[in-house]
Every structure is written in C-alpha cells, then in structure tokens.
Amino acid sequence: MAIFFVIVTILALIYADDKLGEHFNKKKKAKTVYQERRSNLSFFIDGTQLFADYFAEIRKATHHIHILFYIVKTDEISQQFFQLLKQKAEEGVRVRLLVDWVGSFGFPKKLIRSLKESGVEFAYAHKPRFPFFFYRLNRRNHRKITVIDGKVGYIGGFNIGNEYVGRDPNFGQWRDYHLKIVGEGVCDLQTQFCRDWEEATKTSITKHRYFPSLQKGTVSHQLIATNGHSLEQQFIHFIRQATKEIVIGSPYFIPSRAVMNALLEALSRGVKVTILVPLKADHPFVKEAAYPYFYRLLKSGAHIYRFYQGFYHAKTMVIDEKCCDIGTANFDKRSMFLNSEMNCYIYDRPFVQRVKEAIQRDLARSERLTLDLWQKRTLWQRGKESLSSILSAWL
C-alpha cells in the first residue's frame, strides 16, 4: 500500500510540474512565421552525399559556423565533424555548436572540454532545470540548423552519426531528406539559430556581424518555426488545400485527432492519400502506435507503404503538384505539441516534382500495407499497440 501511495504521489507531482510549466511558459510556445523568400535549394536524400557537401562548406568558412542538431553521436563520422569544427575554430572562425540535452544525452565531458579548448563554443538546448524540471525534460529542441558565414544554410532530417550515412548494420541504408539553402532564406535560419542560442546560453549575439546581404534565388519558399504549438494547424491547413493528392513521409505516424479527421475528410472528397513510413522501428512503441490510425485510413481508401530497404527517416508532405514541406517535424504528437521544430514550405512546381520523384523511388522500395495484412497482426503486436496508444502523446 505504501509503495502504491509513493507511485501515485510521484505521478501526481510530475503531472502538476508539467501543467504548471506549460502555464508559465505559454508565451514561449508562439510560432515564428518568416516571410516568403527566394533562394537556391539543393535537395539531399543520401547521407554520404550530404555530408560530403556539408563538410566541404564548413572547410570554406572564413567568418562563422553556427550549428544546431538534435542528435550528435561520438562515433566515426562524428569525430570527423568535431575535428573539423576544432580546426576551423583554431583558424579564427567563430564556431558555435548547440545540441539538445536529451537528444545528445551522455556527451562526454572530455569531448566538451576539448571543443572549448580549441575555441568552439558549446551549449545544450532545452537543458532541464528547476522549476518545472519534468516540463522542460519533455520538450526538446528538434531543429537541425546550420549556417555558414551567413550565406549557406542547411535544414532537414539528418543528424550527425554513423547510422545517417548507412554505417549502422541495424538500420542499413538510411533515407532522409535535407535541404541546402543559398540565398534569402539563410537569414531566417540565422535568426532562429541566434534565438535558440540566446535562450540556451542567456547571452546575446551581436546580430549585425552575422547577417550579410543576400541575393534572391530561384525557388520560392517559407520557413516556419514552432515550439510545441501551431504545427497541428499548419498540417491541417496544408491537408485542406489538397484537391488531388496528399503524400506524407514520416518515420513516426501518430497524428492528433484534428489532423486525423482532416485526412479522413480529404479521402471523403476524393483526394488520394499516400503515407510512407519505415518497416523497421528505431524506438520502442512508436511503430505500433501508428497501427490504430492505419486501420481507419485503410478502410477509407488511403495507400500506406512501409519502406523496407533500410530506415525511412524523412519528414515531408506534398500537396498536389504545387507545394511541399521538408523540415525537422515528424507527423506525430510530439512534434505537434512538445518539440521545437522548423519546416520549410516550398512553392515551386519543378522542385516539388523532384521531391515527388524521390518519394516514388522510395515507394518502389516499400511494401504496401493492406487491410488483410493489418488484420493478421499477432496478439503480441496488438498488445503493444494498446500500450503504445496510451503513451502516444509522449513517444
């Protein structure tokens, strides 16, 4: 009885901590809608190609390097990354590295000390602290932003680690979508990085030093940053625009009730809905949490595919042929209601067509989930799904 009382008390304190933290941090949850820009965009789907380009741009830096990642590992490719940052800092380039405290948990103190001794400025984003420890612990900075000399930017789904270049045998080929931005849009990535850095370190950045004049590019796009708020409405707005087709790619599919209803409504008006998720799972329960949603979608005529040639980690949505979303947000409740995310909405038909072609190639490496397969799930799988449904808001 005493143990039960202790457990209930702890859960009540965690719940109170979360709700009070949410109440006192409402202002921080406002989204930032940057203006529509024109930039030149490069589209990467392979980690080896991305990091070859990424490291080459870092090597060319002469003034500053600003980097934010959710996850940075300490493996082989990560060591190349750290050595490069230390080298640039020793050359006199201002290097700031920001990583999420939970996503990069266990970062060796020896490594942090080595980075700082070389001149790299290091900080944790969303480091939990009192008051509202559990509230802060559950909210992650999931953005992946890099800005080099204020002229070149990167954003998308890749983090830093061996699995992202296909070197982890547990995952095999890693499929992700990432953007390189050259042009007007870089200033918005820079603005967001500065805000996140200042929030994490409580120190200001002298802005005028990091915002060079930028020329317009050829692709129209818009960056939007969210902090556990408004992403749900953005997804619904996107879905309701569709007249022919919606394609969603995400490693995790746990939509809110409102987003789910928007998808079902789209199907009812004759819009083709295609959903691409991984066959493998990289976290406990997240794969199973999607299956209750799949049943209703399959019954309504949606096409659901499971990528089997490695792991599918891309975060994308394509609406007809006119616009697409590539960014850091997954199609799940954590991205909608908890995490800090940043997405790039692209309004350029030729670019959208390139993204659709990439998705078609990934669909060719996927198996289609049918109602018959769904109904043949084992009792063990169904049990995991029931538990996953309870935990879905925090997965």
N, C-alpha and C positions, 0 to 999 in steps of 0.2 A: 504493500500500500504506500509506504514511504517513497519507494522508487517511482511509482506511478505519479505521486504528487510532485516529485522533483522534475520529472519529464514534462508534465503539464505546465509547471511554473516556467521552465526554460523556454518551452514553445510559446507561452504567453508573452514572455519578455522579448523574444525575437520578433513576434508579431507586432507588439507595441513599438519596438525600436524601428521596424520597417515603416509602419504607418506614420509615426511622428516624424521620421526622417523625410518621408515623402511630403508631408505637410509643410515642413520648414524649408524644403528645397524646391518648391513649385516653380519659382522664378527661373531656376537653372534648367528647367525642362523645356523652355521655349526653343522652337526650331529657328534656324537661320536660313533664310531663302536668299541666295545670292542671285544677282541679276543674270539674265541670259547673255552668254558670251559667244565668241567665235574663236576657236583655237584649232590647231592641227592635232589630231588624235591618232595615236598608234595603238593597235589592239593586239594584246598578247594572250595566248591560251596555253603556252608551254613554259614551264618554269626555267628550263635551261636557256631558252631564248630570251626570256625576260631578264634574268639576272646577268646575262652577258651584256645586254644593253644597259641595265641599271648600274652595274659596276663600272662600265666604261664612262657613263655620265658622271659618276662620283669622282672618278680619277681626273676628269677635266675641270672639276670645281676649283674656283680661284678665290671666292669670297666666303660662301657659307653653305652648309649642308644641314637641313632640318628634316628629321626622320621620326615618324611615329608608327609603331607597329603594335598589334595586339600580342603577337607571339614572336619572340626571338629565342631560338634554341641555342645550345652551346656545342653544336656538332661541327662537322667538317666545313660545310658551306658558311655556317655562322662565324667560324673562326676567320675565314677569308673576309667576311664582312667586317668583323671587328678590326682586323689588321689594316684594312683599307681606311677605315674611319680614323684609326690612330695615326696612320701615315699622313692623311690629309690634315689632321689637327697639328701634327708636328711641322707641317709645311706652312702653318699660319692661317689655315682655313678655319673659320668658326664652325664647329660641329656640335649640334645638339641632338641627343638621342633620347626619345621618350617612349617608354614601353608600359603596357598595362600591368598593374601589380599582380593580378590573378592570372592573366594570360601568360605572363613570363615569370610565374612564381618559381622561386628557387634559383634565381640568377646568382651565381657565385659572387661573394663579396670581393674575392681576389680579382675577379674579372672587372668588376665595377671600379675598384681601386686602380687597376691597370689602365682602364679607359681614361679615368680622370687624370692620372699622372701624365698621360700623353696629351692632355688638353681637351679631351672630349667631355662635354657637359652632359651628364646623365641624370635622368629623373624618372620616377614612377608616376603614371597616371592613375587616378582613382585609388590611391592607397587608402585602405580603410583606417579610420581613426574615430575616436570618441568625440562628441556624442554621435549616436546613430551608426555604430560600428557595423551592424548587420545590414542596414540600409545601404551603406557605402560599399560593403563587401559584395553585394549582389548586383551592383551597377558597374559595368565595365566600359572602358574606352576601347571600342572595337574598330575604330577608324584605322586605316593604313594609309598614311600620307607621307610623301617625300617631296621636298622642294630643294632644288639645287640652284644656287646663285639667283634665286627669284625668277628664273627663266624656264626651268624644266620641272615638271611635276609628275608624280605617279600616284595612282589610287586604284584600288581593286581588292581582290580576294586573297592574294598571296601574302604569306608571312615569310619569315626567314627560318629555314630549317631544311634538313636533307629530304624530308618527305615531299616538299614543294618542288623539288627537281627530280622526283621519281626514284630516290635512293633508299626508300624505306620498303623492304620486301613485304611488309604487312599491308601496304596500300598499292604498291605498283605504280603505274602511271598516274600522275596527279593532274587532274583537269581543273583549271581555274581561269577566270577572266580578269584581266588587268589593263588599265589604260595608262599611256604616257601622254601627257598634255604639254604642248608647247604653244604659247600664245596667251591671250587674255585670261583664260581660266586659271592660270597659275597663281594669280594674285589672290584668288579666293581660297585655294589650298593653303597659301601662305598665311592669310588672315586666320583661318581655322587653326592651323598649327600654332600660331602665336597665342591664340586664346587658350588652347589646351595646355600649352607650356606654362603660361602665366597662372592658370588655375592650379596646375600641379606644383609649381615652384614658388608661387606667391611673389615672383619677381617680374617686372615689366621688360618688354623688349622694345628697344628704340626703333620704331616702325620704319621711319624714312630710309634707313640703311638697307632694308630688305625688300623694297618694292621698286625695282627698276621699271622703266617704261616698257610696255609690251605691245606687240603688233597683233592685229586681228589675224585669225587663221581662217580656215575654210569650213569648219564644222560648227554648226550651232548647237550649244549645249548649256546646261544649267546645273550648278552644284547646290545641293541642299543638305544641311547638317541637322541631325535630330539628336535629342538627348532623352530617350525614353518617352517621347511624346510626338504626336502628329504623323509618324510614319504610317500608322494604320490608315489614316485619312488619305495620305498620298497614294497608297496602294489602291484604295477604293476608287479614288479619282481616276487613276490610270485604267483600272478594270472597266469602269463605266464608259470610258471613251471608246472602247473597242466596238467595232462593227462587224469584223470578220474573224479575227483570230487573236488569241492571247497565248503566249508561250512563257512559261515560268521555269527557271532553272534555279535550284537551291539545294544545298546539302541537307537542309532540315526543312520540313514542311509541317508547320504547326500554326495555322492561321487563327486569328481571332474569329469570334462568331460573326462580326460585321463583315470581315473580309471574306469569310466562307460564304456568307449569304450573297455577297456581290458576285462571286464566282458562279454560284448556282443560278443567280438571276441572269448572268451573261449566257450561260448554257441554255436557259429557257428561251432567250431571244435569238437563238441560232448561232451564237458565236462559238467557234471551235476553240476548245481549251486543251492545251498540251502541257503536261507537267513532267519535268525531268529531275530525278533525284538519284542518289547513289544506291547501288545494291548493297554495298558494304556500309558498316557504321564505324564512325571514329569516336563516338561517345556512347556510354550506356543509355539505353531507353529512347534516344531521340529518333531512331529509325522506327521503333514500334509506335511512338506517339503519333506518327503520321497516318497509320492504317485506319483508324476510325473515320478520318476525313476522306480517305481514299474511297471508302465504300459508298458514301453519298455522292461523290463526284463521278465514280464509275457508273452508278445507277442513272445519273443524269446525262451520261454520254461523254464524259471527259476522257482524254487519252493520257495514260500515265505510263512512263517509262523509267526503268531502273538501269543506270549506267553500270556495266559490269567490267569494263576494261580499265581497272584501277579505281580511283576515288574521284567522285564528282563534287567539287567544292565551289563552283561558280555561283555568283549571285546576279541573276539577270531577269528582266521581264521585257518582253517585246509585245507591242500593241500594233496589230495590223502591219503595215509596212512603213509607218510614219514616225514611230518613236520607240526608244528602248531605254532601259535603265541598267547601268552597270555600276556597282559600288561595293560597299562593305556589308550591307544589311542582308541577313538571311530572311527567308519567308517564314518567320516564326515569331512567337510572342515575345521572346527575349529581345530580339532586335526592335520590335514594335514598341515595347513598353518599359524596357530596362536599360538597354545599351546606348552608348553614344555611337552614332553611325554617320556616314557621309556617302551620298549617292550622286551619280552623275546621270542626268536625264538628257538624252541625245535626240535632237530633232533634225536628222539628216538622212534622207532615204538611202543613198548609196552606202553610208556607214551602217545603217540598220540592216541592210541587205547582207553586209559582211558578217554581222553578228548572227543573223538567221542561218547563213551558210555554215558557220561554226557549230551552231546548235544542231543542224541537220546531220553533220558529221558525227556529233556525239550521240544523236539518236540512233544512228546506224550501229553504234557500239553498245546499244542498250536493249534490254528485253522489255516487252510490253506486259504490263500487269493487267490481267483480266479479272472479271468478277468470279470466274471459275477458280482461278489461282487464289484469289482473296479468300474464297470460302473454304479452301483446302488447308488453311493455316492450322498448325498443330495447337493442342491445348496449352502447351508451354508458351507458344507465341501469343496466344490470346490472353494468357495471364499477364505476360509482360506488357501487353498493350493496355490492359486495365490499370496497371500501376503507372505506366507512362502517362496516361490521360490525367491522373491525379497530379502528377508532377509537371505537366506540360508548360505551365506558366514560368517555371524556373529552369527548364532544360537549356 
